């Protein structure tokens, strides 16, 4: 009986460590998401500032360079947006893992306490007999 109690206590401890690890992963992913959103905002700002040209006559070289810059920035923005979608998906998976591990930890703790109660009641019955 004591082996079962120890086993479920160890299992609860392992699940607690898994929850902590997943929470840490979630925080790291959230930091990456915020960095990525900041990058997208910066790209949008650069693209808006390069599009706002005055009514002056623009030479062909400047127009070509500006078009290449906007094209490059748009591709970088697309990459950052796709990365952001992926990170949000990963964050959702991590959130599900946290919930699952937390549930398993609670179940293991409940089993350990049930076995403790059963073991204590067996010892009390032996003492009274």
Secondary structure, 3 states (H helix, E strand, C coil): CHHHHHHHHHHHHHHHHHHHHHHHHHHHHHHHHHHHHHHHHHHHHHHHHHHCCCCCCCCHHHHHHHHHHHHHHHHHHHHHHHHHHHHHHHHHHHHHHHHHHHHHHHHHHHHHHHHHHHHHHHHHHHHHC
